[in-house]
Amino acid sequence: MNGTFCKDHFMNETMLDWDDLRLFLAVARLGGLSAAATATGKSAPTLGRRMLALERRLGQELFERTARGYALAPDGEELLASVAGLENRILPLVIDQNERAGPLVKVSAGSWVTHVLCERISDIVGREPVRLRFIADDAALEIGHREAVIGIRNHRPADTRLAGRSIGQVRFAVYAQDKSITGWARVLGTTPSAQWVQSKPRTKADVEITQPRNALDLALAGSCRAVLPTFVGAKFPQLERISQPIPELTHDQWLVTHHEDRFLPEVRSVINRTLKVLQENCMK
């Protein structure tokens, strides 16, 4: 470390971008990862990794890491002075771009709920200037770390940073074109419904799949019986429900948000409409 900030590195756009510098400003001004995490929506471990990567790209030590927080090293002081000068020119451009596009609302839910939300997209967006990103994944993302703005979960949130609103109960049952079909659509996964099917005796007519949606496809093709949410199975008159709702698969469903995000007007409107869509379509 030479104690002098290398402006050639800073000006090289292939090495740095504004997001790196924005996070650096937050850590530098607030003196630590925890406060910067609250300000930026990034987790403290993520910020720590980003700052270390920034130092490595620049080849300079920007912070002195102490038990009391992150103190700026001499190179960090010079970078702060340079970035602060650019902030007034860059920030208005970033704000203007975001305002035109609208805030990004990320919705994390399982495959079946995402399917319903996509069908009712116009009811969810309304007239709000927002961008929606659906993250269909049966592994729940960390809402507390702002990986998602809205999450659909099967339990009430215990994290004090999160707010939850009850949607209702979701039930599962076995569906097929008729009761004579014996083969199972077996989803290779760890969800309760996949594990329930895995516990059933195997037949030569079984088909293994990796996506839950393909269980519905196989049932509609008349090839297999499939375990489906009742709100999905009920939509297809060609399918017969050949079991009662399966008690061990019945679960509560919650709409979960970060307690700070839910007060943003555009986000709150999306939350309210998403809740209404789910209560009308997923409680059958």
N, C-alpha and C positions, 0 to 999 in steps of 0.2 A: 504494500500500500504506500502511495507516495504523497498522500495528503492533499492532492490537487485533483479536482474533478475533471475527468476527461470529456470535454465537450464533443469531440468527434464521436465517442461512443453514444452520447446522448442524442446526437443528431442522426445517427444511423437508424433509420426506421425499421430495418430488418432485425434489430436487437431489442428495441423497446416499443411498446405501444401505450396509448393513453391509459388503459386499464391498469397496467403496471404502475404508472406514475400516480394515478388516482389513489391506489391502495397505499403507495409509499407516502403520499401526502397525509393520509389519515393516520397511519402509524406514527409518522414523524410529529404531527401536530398534537396528537392525543397521548403520545408517550408510552404506548403499550398496545398489546394485541386485543385485550378484552374490550377496551373502549372503542378501538377501531373496528372490532367485529360488530358492535352495536351500530356504529355509524355507516358501515358499508354493506351489512347483510352477509358478509363472509364469516366463516367460523374462524376462531383463533388459530387452530392448527393450519388451516388453509392459508391464512395471512402469514404465518411463520414460514411456511414453505415458499410462498411467493416472494417474500423479502429475501430469503436465502438465495433463491434462484436469480433474483435481480442483482444481488451482490456478485454472484458468480459470473453473470453475463458482463457486468461492468469491470470485474476484476478489482473491486474496491470494497472496503468494509464501511458500510453505511451506518451501522448501529453498534453501540456497546450494550450488550445484553446483560442486564443485572437482575437481581431479585426484585427490584422495585419497578422494572419495566424496560422499555427500549429507549436509550438515550442516543442522540445523534452523535456519530463520530465526525471528525473534520470533513471527510469526504461526503458524509450525509448532509452536513450543513451547507456545503457548496451545491449539492444536488437540490436541496430544498429551495435555495435561492433561485436556482435556474428554473426549476419546475414552477415555482410560484409565479414567476414572471410570465410563463406561458399559459398558466391557468386561466387568466382573464381573457386570453384570446381563444382558447380551445373550448372552455366550458359553455359559452353561448352557442357554439356550433353543435355541441353534444345535446344540450337542452332543446334546441330548436328541432333537431332530428327526432328526438324522443317524443316531443310534443306532436309532431306530425304523424308519427307512427302509432302513438298511444302507448300506455303502459303495457308491459308484458305480464300476462297472468298465466302461470304454469299450473296445470291441473294434473295431479297424480292420482291414478285409480287403476283398479284391476281391468282386465280385458273386457269383461262383460259390461261394467259400468261405463267404460270409455265408449263402447259400442253405442249405448243409449245416448250418451252426451253428444256424440257425433251426429246421430240422427236428429237431435233437437238443437243443433248449433244456432239456428236463427233465434230461437227462444232464449238462449243463454246470452248471446251477444247483445241483442236489442239494438239500441241506437248509441251505445257507449263507444267512445274512441279507444278501444282496447285491442290488443293482439292476444289471441289464445294459443297456448301450446299444450296439447294433450300428451301426457307421458303415460302410456299404457304399460304398466309393469306390475306384476304380482308381488315384487319386492318393494316395500314402502320406502319412499324417499324421505330424507330428513327435512321436515318442515321447519324445525327449530333452527336449522342451518340455512334456511331460505333456498333449498334445492327445489322446493315447490311452494306455490302460494296457497293453493287449495289442495287438500288431500282427502280422499274418501277412504276411511279406515273402519275396521271391524271392532274397534274398542274405543272407549272414551279416552281422550288424551290425559296423561298424568303429568306431563311437562307443564310447569306453571307459565311458560312463555306462549302456550298454545290455547286456543279457544275452540270448543267443540259444540256442534249443534246436532241433536239427534235426528236421524232420517227415518229410522224405523227398523224392522227386522227383515232380513233376506232369508229366503227358504230355497232349498234345493230338492229336486226329485229326479227320478229316472224317466227318460223320454225315449220313445222309439216309434217307428211307423206302426208297429203292432207288437203284441206280446210274444209272438213266435220268434222274434229276433233274439238270439242268445249272445252274440258277440258284443264285447265292450269296446268303446272308444276309450283308450287308456292314455291320459295325458301324463307325459313324463315330467313330473314336477313335485313340489313339496307342499302345494296348497292342500287344505283339508279335503276338498272334493277329489283331487287327484289321488291322495292317499287312501280315501275311502274306496275308490274303484280298485286300487292296487291290492286291497285286502280281499277282493272277490276271486273265486277260482277262475283260472284261465281257461279259455276255449280256443280252438283252432281258428275261430272267426274273429278273434280280437285284432284290433289295429292300434299300434302305438303312434302317438303324435306328440309334437312339442308345443303346439299352440292350442289353447282352449277353444278358440273359434272353430278349429277343425273337428272338434267333437260334434258341434252342431251340424257341420257339413256332412259328416258321416251318418248322423241320424236322419237328416233330410234325404240322403241318398238311399236310405233303407238298408244300409250295411251294418249298422251297429246300434246298440242302445247307449245312451249318453246321460251323464249326470249334468244337469243344467240348472241355473237359477230359474225359479218358476216364472219370473217376469220375462225371461227369454223364451222358455218353452211355450208359454201361453200365447206368444205372438204368431205361432205357426200351426194352423189348423190341421195340417197333414201329420202332425206329431200327436201321439197319445201319451198322456202321463200314466205310466204303468206302475207307479209306486206312490205311496203317501209321501208328503214332505219328510225328509230324513232328519230326525231330531238332532243328531250330533253335528250336522252341518248348518243348522239354523244359527244365525248370529245377528247381533245388533250392527247397525251401520251408522257411522258418524261423519259429518262434514267438519274437517279440521283446518284451521287457519292459524297463522302467526298473529298474536294479539295486536301487533302494531299494524300489520298489513290490512287487517279487516276494517280499519277506519278510513282507508283511502276511498273516496267516493266511487270511483269507477270500479274498484275491486269489490267494494261492498255490494254494488248492484249485481255484479257477476255472481257473487256468492249467493245472494238472495234468489236469483233466477235459477242457479244450479240446484239449490236446495228444493225449489218448487218442482223442477223437472224430475229430480230423483224421487221425490215423494209421490209424484203422480205416476211414475213409470216403473219403479223398482220395488214397489211394495205389494205386488200381486201374487 
